[in-house]
Amino acid sequence: MGILLAIILFGFIVFFHELGHFLLAKKNGIDVDEFAVGMGPALFQKKYRGTVYSIRILPIGGFCAMGEDEEASDSPNNFNKKSVWARISVIAAGPIFNFILAWVFSVILIFMTGYDEPVVGAVEEGYPAYEAGLRPGDRITEMGGKNIHIFREISAYLQFHPGENVSLTYERDGKETSVTLTPEYDEELGYARVGLGSAGYTRADLLSAFSYGTYEVKYWIQVTIDSLRMLVIGQIGVDQLSGPVGIVDVVDDAYQQSRSYGVLVVTAQMLNLAILLSANLGVMNLLPLPALDGGRLVFLFVEAVRKKRVPPEKEGYVHFAGIVLLMILMVVVMYNDIQRVFF
């Protein structure tokens, strides 16, 4: 059951990404040759108003074929014959739709479970926060120069800034106080702490679910960006990356651990994973790397500045090289996943 949920979850997130491309292409009058969910041989195909809609055998992706790699076409509605800004909107729509989906899921989850305000529930004696004067009831407003909206941002900041002193601002009785803390490494948890505990979750109404839904998406986007930063500077290795196999394993584990608590808990767990995956997919696709949406956007912005398109064959070579590198990375990631899950 967990594996089936993972396939449905990942498939829907990819479908929504491609739906963004599709809807903006249609809005800009661009020909869409095929809109597919899944990869590999087609299980089902139907042509409607010039577009082939298909479901393919492998539920690990999808695509919206708009002829963007074609050098020439007789159709006046070919992707490459539209204005550069129309094309930018179509390419950017996929990641943007991922962020929208993550926000919708966040609003639903927060309305169900509440939100974790950055209010201190406990301060452990002997830790830096206690020594600096923080007490239960204090509200954390800023950390490391960044505004804090949910309590998880505190532990996330400490995990992604190991060995650094932390500037922290808290509010008590309407007065703000700033302190500098030196986190202490916790051997059991494997990261540095300052000794602060959450006050728990606050019940949400619809309005607070909307606003804290935005903070939730912002949190996961920041976690993804910080993870990539640590990967680039070598603080985490490629062996810690996860692909489809790892995602299936995580979803299955979450299902197995929560199913005994009932449908609502399972639903909350799946929504939480969907938010993470959708925000992650949005960020990853915006990276300025060949073959990704971000890589295509780089070429389009260059065209917007130069007022002239980069020669299609040169752009094609760059994207092809990017695809090859991505395939190699996927093989490495899948190997890591298999090692982690089965051995």
Secondary structure as GFF3:
##gff-version 3
##sequence-region A 1 343
A	DSSP	alpha_helix	2	27	.	.	.	ID=ss1
A	DSSP	beta_strand	34	48	.	.	.	ID=ss2
A	DSSP	beta_strand	51	65	.	.	.	ID=ss3
A	DSSP	three_ten_helix	79	81	.	.	.	ID=ss4
A	DSSP	alpha_helix	84	113	.	.	.	ID=ss5
A	DSSP	beta_strand	120	123	.	.	.	ID=ss6
A	DSSP	alpha_helix	128	131	.	.	.	ID=ss7
A	DSSP	beta_strand	139	143	.	.	.	ID=ss8
A	DSSP	beta_strand	146	147	.	.	.	ID=ss9
A	DSSP	alpha_helix	152	160	.	.	.	ID=ss10
A	DSSP	beta_strand	166	172	.	.	.	ID=ss11
A	DSSP	beta_strand	175	181	.	.	.	ID=ss12
A	DSSP	beta_strand	184	186	.	.	.	ID=ss13
A	DSSP	beta_strand	191	193	.	.	.	ID=ss14
A	DSSP	beta_strand	196	198	.	.	.	ID=ss15
A	DSSP	alpha_helix	206	232	.	.	.	ID=ss16
A	DSSP	three_ten_helix	238	240	.	.	.	ID=ss17
A	DSSP	alpha_helix	244	258	.	.	.	ID=ss18
A	DSSP	three_ten_helix	259	261	.	.	.	ID=ss19
A	DSSP	alpha_helix	263	286	.	.	.	ID=ss20
A	DSSP	alpha_helix	293	306	.	.	.	ID=ss21
A	DSSP	alpha_helix	312	342	.	.	.	ID=ss22
###
